[in-house]
Amino acid sequence: MLLSTLAIVKAIRSIPRGKVSSYRDIALSAGLSNGARQVVRVLHSLSKKEKLPWHRVIRADGSIAPGPGRQELQAALLRREGVKVSKTGRVDMETYGAWGIRTPGL
């Protein structure tokens, strides 16, 4: 695995149960200033193999990214961990963001 991929996997694994992070913040914590799309690719290709908590990664605005059948599943998994997800699929990032609104160290 590439060093950047390993950093992304490590950042995703660091999201505590009952918290969420954004694709952007995962990329930033992995040292990638414009790596949100790379985070998406890692989640798509390695979530199952690496047993990543993919459901804890959402958009920076707190919304769950739409996908075929995934939006409802992701909301259900987050709710099971105690994260409040609105009927429109939004999470309050100030309350449930793993690092508040900002990535640590930024």
C-alpha positions in Angstrom: 0.0 0.0 0.0 1.1 3.5 -0.7 2.1 5.7 2.2 -0.8 8.1 1.6 -3.2 5.2 1.6 -1.9 3.9 4.9 -2.2 7.4 6.4 -5.9 7.5 5.2 -6.6 4.1 6.6 -5.1 5.1 9.9 -7.1 8.3 10.1 -10.3 6.5 9.3 -9.6 3.9 12.0 -9.0 6.8 14.5 -12.6 8.0 14.3 -14.1 7.0 17.7 -17.4 5.2 17.9 -20.3 7.7 18.1 -18.3 10.3 16.2 -17.9 11.2 12.5 -15.4 12.9 10.3 -15.5 14.4 6.8 -13.7 13.2 3.7 -11.8 16.5 3.8 -10.7 16.2 7.4 -9.6 12.6 6.9 -7.5 13.8 4.0 -6.0 16.7 6.0 -5.2 14.4 8.9 -3.4 12.1 6.5 -1.3 15.0 5.2 -3.2 15.5 1.9 -4.4 19.0 1.4 -6.6 18.1 -1.6 -7.2 14.4 -0.9 -10.9 14.1 -0.3 -11.4 12.2 -3.5 -8.5 9.9 -2.6 -10.3 9.2 0.7 -13.4 8.2 -1.3 -11.3 5.8 -3.4 -9.7 4.2 -0.3 -13.1 3.8 1.3 -14.5 2.3 -1.9 -11.7 -0.2 -2.4 -10.5 -1.1 1.1 -13.5 -0.7 3.5 -14.4 -4.4 3.4 -10.9 -5.8 3.3 -9.5 -3.5 6.0 -12.8 -3.5 8.1 -12.9 0.3 8.1 -15.7 2.1 9.9 -16.8 3.7 6.6 -20.1 4.8 8.0 -18.3 7.4 10.2 -17.1 9.4 7.2 -19.5 12.0 5.8 -19.4 15.2 3.9 -17.9 18.3 5.5 -21.4 19.9 5.7 -22.6 17.1 7.8 -24.6 15.3 5.2 -24.4 11.7 4.3 -23.3 11.2 0.7 -26.0 9.6 -1.4 -25.4 6.2 -2.8 -27.6 3.3 -3.9 -29.0 1.9 -0.7 -26.1 3.2 1.4 -27.6 6.4 2.7 -30.2 4.5 4.9 -27.6 1.9 6.0 -25.1 4.6 6.9 -27.7 6.5 8.9 -28.8 3.4 10.7 -25.2 2.4 11.6 -24.5 5.9 12.9 -27.7 6.0 15.0 -26.8 2.6 16.5 -23.6 4.3 17.7 -25.6 7.2 19.3 -25.1 9.7 16.5 -28.3 11.8 15.8 -29.0 11.8 12.1 -31.8 14.1 10.9 -34.6 12.9 8.6 -32.7 14.6 5.7 -29.5 12.7 6.5 -27.5 15.4 8.3 -25.3 15.1 11.3 -24.3 18.1 13.6 -20.6 18.3 13.0 -20.1 20.5 16.1 -21.6 17.8 18.3 -20.5 14.6 16.6 -17.4 15.6 14.7 -14.5 13.6 15.9 -12.4 16.7 16.2 -15.1 19.4 16.4 -15.3 21.5 13.3 -11.5 21.5 12.7 -8.9 18.8 12.2 -6.5 18.6 15.1 -3.3 20.6 14.6 -4.9 22.9 11.9 
